[in-house]
Amino acid sequence: MENALINQINALSLSEKILLVEEIWDSIALENESFEMTQSQKDELDRRLKSYENNPMQGRSWEEIKSEFLKRKAS
């Protein structure tokens, strides 16, 4: 990776770096729409889905968590 790009990334705040990682991950997902998960990853997703189905009011959405994080960083 170019030093100039690394320097630009290092200059970002933590919240900006997290948003950049999200954008990168989204672009990877779009380019590689189908990727293989391991059996343990599938099992973990099944476990989490079952946990959600048993108690849908437990936990928070990604949007809620991200919003709270960004508010804390701005303070």
Secondary structure, DSSP 4 states (H G I P E B T S, - for coil): --HHHHHHHHHS-HHHHHHHHHHHHHHHHHHT---PPPHHHHHHHHHHHHHHHH-TTSS--HHHHHHHHHHHHH-
